């Protein structure tokens, strides 16, 4: 089994801090998934960009 050390909310910076803030705003807390993916925020941004290519965005969001 692997152990992945994530950053505490008080010390996270930059793009990772934005991911943490998005979770807190929408969910009330930072999820374990966000804590792990925030270790590589550039990959998160690339994934989101790729998803936009598959979605139709309008006022209702991605559908």
KEDREN-167474 format. One record per atom (N, C-alpha, C, CB): x, y, z; atom name; residue number from 1. Coordinates in Angstrom, 1 decimal, always signed. Glycine has a CB too. Example, Ala and Ser with C-alpha at 12.3 -4.5 7.8 and 13.67 -1.06 7.14 Angstrom:
! residues 2
+--------+--------+--------+------+------+
|      u |      v |      w | name | resi |
+--------+--------+--------+------+------+
|  +13.2 |   -5.7 |   +7.8 |    N |    1 |
|  +12.3 |   -4.5 |   +7.8 |   CA |    1 |
|  +13.2 |   -3.3 |   +7.8 |    C |    1 |
|  +11.3 |   -4.5 |   +9.0 |   CB |    1 |
|  +12.8 |   -2.2 |   +7.1 |    N |    2 |
|  +13.7 |   -1.1 |   +7.1 |   CA |    2 |
|  +12.9 |   +0.0 |   +7.9 |    C |    2 |
|  +14.1 |   -0.6 |   +5.7 |   CB |    2 |
+--------+--------+--------+------+------+
This chain:
! residues 63
+--------+--------+--------+------+------+
|      u |      v |      w | name | resi |
+--------+--------+--------+------+------+
|   +0.8 |   -1.2 |   +0.0 |    N |    1 |
|   +0.0 |   +0.0 |   +0.0 |   CA |    1 |
|   +0.9 |   +1.2 |   +0.0 |    C |    1 |
|   -1.0 |   +0.0 |   +1.2 |   CB |    1 |
|   +0.5 |   +2.3 |   -0.7 |    N |    2 |
|   +1.2 |   +3.5 |   -0.8 |   CA |    2 |
|   +0.7 |   +4.5 |   +0.2 |    C |    2 |
|   +1.2 |   +4.1 |   -2.2 |   CB |    2 |
|   +1.5 |   +5.4 |   +0.6 |    N |    3 |
|   +1.1 |   +6.5 |   +1.5 |   CA |    3 |
|   +1.4 |   +7.8 |   +0.7 |    C |    3 |
|   +1.8 |   +6.5 |   +2.9 |   CB |    3 |
|   +0.4 |   +8.6 |   +0.5 |    N |    4 |
|   +0.6 |   +9.9 |   -0.2 |   CA |    4 |
|   +0.4 |  +11.0 |   +0.8 |    C |    4 |
|   -0.3 |  +10.0 |   -1.4 |   CB |    4 |
|   +1.4 |  +11.8 |   +0.9 |    N |    5 |
|   +1.3 |  +13.0 |   +1.8 |   CA |    5 |
|   +0.8 |  +14.2 |   +1.1 |    C |    5 |
|   +2.7 |  +13.3 |   +2.4 |   CB |    5 |
|   -0.3 |  +14.7 |   +1.6 |    N |    6 |
|   -0.9 |  +15.9 |   +1.0 |   CA |    6 |
|   -0.7 |  +17.1 |   +1.8 |    C |    6 |
|   -2.4 |  +15.7 |   +0.8 |   CB |    6 |
|   -0.9 |  +18.3 |   +1.3 |    N |    7 |
|   -0.7 |  +19.5 |   +2.0 |   CA |    7 |
|   -1.9 |  +19.9 |   +2.9 |    C |    7 |
|   -0.4 |  +20.6 |   +1.0 |   CB |    7 |
|   -1.5 |  +20.4 |   +4.0 |    N |    8 |
|   -2.6 |  +20.9 |   +4.9 |   CA |    8 |
|   -3.2 |  +22.2 |   +4.3 |    C |    8 |
|   -2.0 |  +21.2 |   +6.4 |   CB |    8 |
|   -4.4 |  +22.4 |   +4.6 |    N |    9 |
|   -5.1 |  +23.6 |   +4.1 |   CA |    9 |
|   -4.4 |  +24.9 |   +4.4 |    C |    9 |
|   -6.6 |  +23.6 |   +4.6 |   CB |    9 |
|   -3.8 |  +25.0 |   +5.5 |    N |   10 |
|   -3.2 |  +26.2 |   +6.0 |   CA |   10 |
|   -1.9 |  +26.5 |   +5.2 |    C |   10 |
|   -2.9 |  +26.1 |   +7.4 |   CB |   10 |
|   -1.3 |  +25.6 |   +4.6 |    N |   11 |
|   +0.0 |  +25.8 |   +3.9 |   CA |   11 |
|   -0.1 |  +25.7 |   +2.4 |    C |   11 |
|   +1.0 |  +24.9 |   +4.4 |   CB |   11 |
|   -1.2 |  +25.3 |   +1.8 |    N |   12 |
|   -1.3 |  +25.1 |   +0.4 |   CA |   12 |
|   -1.3 |  +26.4 |   -0.3 |    C |   12 |
|   -2.5 |  +24.3 |   +0.0 |   CB |   12 |
|   -0.6 |  +26.5 |   -1.5 |    N |   13 |
|   -0.4 |  +27.8 |   -2.2 |   CA |   13 |
|   -0.7 |  +27.6 |   -3.7 |    C |   13 |
|   +1.0 |  +28.3 |   -2.0 |   CB |   13 |
|   -0.9 |  +28.7 |   -4.4 |    N |   14 |
|   -1.0 |  +28.7 |   -5.8 |   CA |   14 |
|   -2.3 |  +28.0 |   -6.4 |    C |   14 |
|   +0.2 |  +28.1 |   -6.4 |   CB |   14 |
|   -2.1 |  +27.3 |   -7.5 |    N |   15 |
|   -3.2 |  +26.6 |   -8.1 |   CA |   15 |
|   -3.8 |  +25.6 |   -7.2 |    C |   15 |
|   -2.7 |  +26.0 |   -9.4 |   CB |   15 |
|   -3.0 |  +24.9 |   -6.4 |    N |   16 |
|   -3.6 |  +24.0 |   -5.4 |   CA |   16 |
|   -4.5 |  +24.6 |   -4.4 |    C |   16 |
|   -2.4 |  +23.2 |   -4.7 |   CB |   16 |
|   -4.1 |  +25.8 |   -4.0 |    N |   17 |
|   -5.0 |  +26.6 |   -3.1 |   CA |   17 |
|   -6.3 |  +26.9 |   -3.7 |    C |   17 |
|   -4.3 |  +27.9 |   -2.6 |   CB |   17 |
|   -6.3 |  +27.2 |   -5.0 |    N |   18 |
|   -7.6 |  +27.4 |   -5.7 |   CA |   18 |
|   -8.4 |  +26.2 |   -5.8 |    C |   18 |
|   -7.3 |  +27.9 |   -7.2 |   CB |   18 |
|   -7.8 |  +25.0 |   -6.0 |    N |   19 |
|   -8.6 |  +23.8 |   -5.9 |   CA |   19 |
|   -9.2 |  +23.6 |   -4.6 |    C |   19 |
|   -7.7 |  +22.6 |   -6.3 |   CB |   19 |
|   -8.4 |  +23.8 |   -3.5 |    N |   20 |
|   -8.9 |  +23.6 |   -2.2 |   CA |   20 |
|  -10.1 |  +24.6 |   -1.9 |    C |   20 |
|   -7.8 |  +23.9 |   -1.1 |   CB |   20 |
|   -9.9 |  +25.9 |   -2.4 |    N |   21 |
|  -11.0 |  +26.9 |   -2.1 |   CA |   21 |
|  -12.3 |  +26.5 |   -2.9 |    C |   21 |
|  -10.5 |  +28.3 |   -2.6 |   CB |   21 |
|  -12.1 |  +26.0 |   -4.1 |    N |   22 |
|  -13.3 |  +25.6 |   -4.9 |   CA |   22 |
|  -14.1 |  +24.5 |   -4.1 |    C |   22 |
|  -12.9 |  +25.0 |   -6.3 |   CB |   22 |
|  -13.4 |  +23.5 |   -3.6 |    N |   23 |
|  -14.0 |  +22.5 |   -2.8 |   CA |   23 |
|  -14.7 |  +23.1 |   -1.6 |    C |   23 |
|  -13.0 |  +21.4 |   -2.4 |   CB |   23 |
|  -14.0 |  +23.9 |   -0.8 |    N |   24 |
|  -14.6 |  +24.5 |   +0.4 |   CA |   24 |
|  -15.9 |  +25.3 |   +0.0 |    C |   24 |
|  -13.6 |  +25.4 |   +1.1 |   CB |   24 |
|  -15.8 |  +26.0 |   -1.1 |    N |   25 |
|  -17.0 |  +26.8 |   -1.5 |   CA |   25 |
|  -18.2 |  +26.0 |   -1.9 |    C |   25 |
|  -16.6 |  +27.8 |   -2.6 |   CB |   25 |
|  -17.9 |  +24.9 |   -2.7 |    N |   26 |
|  -19.0 |  +24.1 |   -3.2 |   CA |   26 |
|  -19.4 |  +22.9 |   -2.3 |    C |   26 |
|  -18.6 |  +23.6 |   -4.6 |   CB |   26 |
|  -18.5 |  +22.4 |   -1.5 |    N |   27 |
|  -18.8 |  +21.2 |   -0.7 |   CA |   27 |
|  -18.7 |  +21.5 |   +0.8 |    C |   27 |
|  -17.9 |  +20.1 |   -1.1 |   CB |   27 |
|  -18.1 |  +22.6 |   +1.2 |    N |   28 |
|  -18.0 |  +22.8 |   +2.6 |   CA |   28 |
|  -16.7 |  +22.3 |   +3.2 |    C |   28 |
|  -19.1 |  +22.2 |   +3.4 |   CB |   28 |
|  -16.0 |  +21.5 |   +2.5 |    N |   29 |
|  -14.7 |  +21.0 |   +3.0 |   CA |   29 |
|  -13.9 |  +20.5 |   +1.8 |    C |   29 |
|  -14.9 |  +19.8 |   +4.0 |   CB |   29 |
|  -12.6 |  +20.2 |   +2.0 |    N |   30 |
|  -11.8 |  +19.7 |   +0.9 |   CA |   30 |
|  -11.8 |  +18.1 |   +0.9 |    C |   30 |
|  -10.3 |  +20.2 |   +1.1 |   CB |   30 |
|  -12.2 |  +17.6 |   -0.2 |    N |   31 |
|  -12.3 |  +16.1 |   -0.3 |   CA |   31 |
|  -10.9 |  +15.5 |   -0.4 |    C |   31 |
|  -13.2 |  +15.7 |   -1.5 |   CB |   31 |
|  -10.8 |  +14.2 |   -0.1 |    N |   32 |
|   -9.5 |  +13.5 |   -0.2 |   CA |   32 |
|   -9.1 |  +13.4 |   -1.7 |    C |   32 |
|   -9.7 |  +12.0 |   +0.3 |   CB |   32 |
|  -10.0 |  +13.3 |   -2.6 |    N |   33 |
|   -9.7 |  +13.3 |   -4.0 |   CA |   33 |
|   -9.0 |  +14.6 |   -4.4 |    C |   33 |
|  -10.9 |  +13.1 |   -4.9 |   CB |   33 |
|   -9.5 |  +15.7 |   -4.0 |    N |   34 |
|   -8.9 |  +17.0 |   -4.3 |   CA |   34 |
|   -7.6 |  +17.2 |   -3.6 |    C |   34 |
|   -9.8 |  +18.2 |   -3.8 |   CB |   34 |
|   -7.4 |  +16.7 |   -2.4 |    N |   35 |
|   -6.1 |  +16.7 |   -1.8 |   CA |   35 |
|   -5.0 |  +16.0 |   -2.6 |    C |   35 |
|   -6.2 |  +16.1 |   -0.3 |   CB |   35 |
|   -5.4 |  +14.9 |   -3.2 |    N |   36 |
|   -4.4 |  +14.1 |   -4.0 |   CA |   36 |
|   -4.2 |  +14.8 |   -5.3 |    C |   36 |
|   -4.9 |  +12.7 |   -4.2 |   CB |   36 |
|   -5.3 |  +15.2 |   -6.0 |    N |   37 |
|   -5.1 |  +15.8 |   -7.3 |   CA |   37 |
|   -4.4 |  +17.1 |   -7.2 |    C |   37 |
|   -6.4 |  +15.9 |   -8.0 |   CB |   37 |
|   -4.5 |  +17.8 |   -6.1 |    N |   38 |
|   -3.9 |  +19.1 |   -6.0 |   CA |   38 |
|   -2.3 |  +19.0 |   -5.9 |    C |   38 |
|   -4.4 |  +19.8 |   -4.7 |   CB |   38 |
|   -1.8 |  +17.8 |   -5.8 |    N |   39 |
|   -0.4 |  +17.6 |   -5.8 |   CA |   39 |
|   +0.1 |  +17.9 |   -7.2 |    C |   39 |
|   +0.0 |  +16.2 |   -5.4 |   CB |   39 |
|   -0.7 |  +17.8 |   -8.2 |    N |   40 |
|   -0.3 |  +18.1 |   -9.6 |   CA |   40 |
|   -1.5 |  +19.0 |  -10.2 |    C |   40 |
|   -0.1 |  +16.8 |  -10.4 |   CB |   40 |
|   -1.6 |  +20.2 |   -9.8 |    N |   41 |
|   -2.7 |  +21.1 |  -10.3 |   CA |   41 |
|   -2.7 |  +21.3 |  -11.8 |    C |   41 |
|   -2.7 |  +22.4 |   -9.6 |   CB |   41 |
|   -1.5 |  +21.2 |  -12.4 |    N |   42 |
|   -1.4 |  +21.4 |  -13.9 |   CA |   42 |
|   -2.1 |  +20.2 |  -14.6 |    C |   42 |
|   +0.1 |  +21.4 |  -14.3 |   CB |   42 |
|   -2.0 |  +19.0 |  -14.1 |    N |   43 |
|   -2.7 |  +17.9 |  -14.6 |   CA |   43 |
|   -4.3 |  +18.1 |  -14.5 |    C |   43 |
|   -2.3 |  +16.6 |  -14.0 |   CB |   43 |
|   -4.7 |  +18.6 |  -13.4 |    N |   44 |
|   -6.1 |  +18.9 |  -13.2 |   CA |   44 |
|   -6.6 |  +19.9 |  -14.2 |    C |   44 |
|   -6.4 |  +19.5 |  -11.7 |   CB |   44 |
|   -5.8 |  +21.0 |  -14.5 |    N |   45 |
|   -6.2 |  +21.9 |  -15.5 |   CA |   45 |
|   -6.3 |  +21.3 |  -16.9 |    C |   45 |
|   -5.2 |  +23.1 |  -15.5 |   CB |   45 |
|   -5.3 |  +20.5 |  -17.2 |    N |   46 |
|   -5.4 |  +19.8 |  -18.5 |   CA |   46 |
|   -6.6 |  +18.9 |  -18.6 |    C |   46 |
|   -4.1 |  +19.0 |  -18.7 |   CB |   46 |
|   -6.9 |  +18.2 |  -17.6 |    N |   47 |
|   -8.1 |  +17.3 |  -17.6 |   CA |   47 |
|   -9.3 |  +18.1 |  -17.8 |    C |   47 |
|   -8.2 |  +16.4 |  -16.3 |   CB |   47 |
|   -9.5 |  +19.2 |  -17.1 |    N |   48 |
|  -10.6 |  +20.1 |  -17.2 |   CA |   48 |
|  -10.7 |  +20.6 |  -18.7 |    C |   48 |
|  -10.6 |  +21.2 |  -16.2 |   CB |   48 |
|   -9.6 |  +21.0 |  -19.2 |    N |   49 |
|   -9.6 |  +21.5 |  -20.6 |   CA |   49 |
|  -10.1 |  +20.4 |  -21.6 |    C |   49 |
|   -8.2 |  +22.0 |  -21.0 |   CB |   49 |
|   -9.6 |  +19.2 |  -21.4 |    N |   50 |
|  -10.0 |  +18.1 |  -22.2 |   CA |   50 |
|  -11.5 |  +17.8 |  -22.1 |    C |   50 |
|   -9.2 |  +16.8 |  -21.9 |   CB |   50 |
|  -12.0 |  +17.9 |  -20.9 |    N |   51 |
|  -13.4 |  +17.6 |  -20.7 |   CA |   51 |
|  -14.3 |  +18.7 |  -21.4 |    C |   51 |
|  -13.7 |  +17.6 |  -19.2 |   CB |   51 |
|  -13.8 |  +19.9 |  -21.4 |    N |   52 |
|  -14.5 |  +21.0 |  -22.1 |   CA |   52 |
|  -14.7 |  +20.6 |  -23.6 |    C |   52 |
|  -13.8 |  +22.3 |  -22.0 |   CB |   52 |
|  -13.8 |  +19.9 |  -24.2 |    N |   53 |
|  -13.9 |  +19.5 |  -25.6 |   CA |   53 |
|  -15.1 |  +18.5 |  -25.8 |    C |   53 |
|  -12.7 |  +18.9 |  -26.0 |   CB |   53 |
|  -15.5 |  +17.8 |  -24.7 |    N |   54 |
|  -16.6 |  +16.9 |  -24.9 |   CA |   54 |
|  -17.9 |  +17.4 |  -24.4 |    C |   54 |
|  -16.2 |  +15.6 |  -24.1 |   CB |   54 |
|  -18.0 |  +18.6 |  -23.9 |    N |   55 |
|  -19.2 |  +19.1 |  -23.3 |   CA |   55 |
|  -19.8 |  +20.3 |  -24.1 |    C |   55 |
|  -18.9 |  +19.6 |  -21.9 |   CB |   55 |
|  -21.1 |  +20.5 |  -24.0 |    N |   56 |
|  -21.7 |  +21.7 |  -24.5 |   CA |   56 |
|  -22.0 |  +22.5 |  -23.3 |    C |   56 |
|  -23.1 |  +21.3 |  -25.3 |   CB |   56 |
|  -21.3 |  +23.7 |  -23.2 |    N |   57 |
|  -21.5 |  +24.6 |  -22.1 |   CA |   57 |
|  -22.5 |  +25.6 |  -22.4 |    C |   57 |
|  -20.1 |  +25.3 |  -21.7 |   CB |   57 |
|  -23.4 |  +25.8 |  -21.4 |    N |   58 |
|  -24.4 |  +26.9 |  -21.5 |   CA |   58 |
|  -24.7 |  +27.3 |  -20.1 |    C |   58 |
|  -25.7 |  +26.4 |  -22.2 |   CB |   58 |
|  -25.7 |  +28.1 |  -19.8 |    N |   59 |
|  -26.0 |  +28.6 |  -18.5 |   CA |   59 |
|  -26.2 |  +27.4 |  -17.5 |    C |   59 |
|  -27.2 |  +29.4 |  -18.5 |   CB |   59 |
|  -26.6 |  +26.3 |  -18.0 |    N |   60 |
|  -26.8 |  +25.1 |  -17.1 |   CA |   60 |
|  -25.6 |  +24.3 |  -16.8 |    C |   60 |
|  -27.9 |  +24.2 |  -17.7 |   CB |   60 |
|  -24.5 |  +24.7 |  -17.4 |    N |   61 |
|  -23.2 |  +23.9 |  -17.2 |   CA |   61 |
|  -22.9 |  +23.0 |  -18.3 |    C |   61 |
|  -23.3 |  +23.2 |  -15.9 |   CB |   61 |
|  -22.2 |  +22.0 |  -18.0 |    N |   62 |
|  -21.8 |  +21.0 |  -19.0 |   CA |   62 |
|  -22.9 |  +19.9 |  -19.2 |    C |   62 |
|  -20.4 |  +20.3 |  -18.7 |   CB |   62 |
|  -23.3 |  +19.6 |  -20.4 |    N |   63 |
|  -24.3 |  +18.6 |  -20.6 |   CA |   63 |
|  -23.9 |  +17.8 |  -21.8 |    C |   63 |
|  -25.7 |  +19.2 |  -20.7 |   CB |   63 |
+--------+--------+--------+------+------+
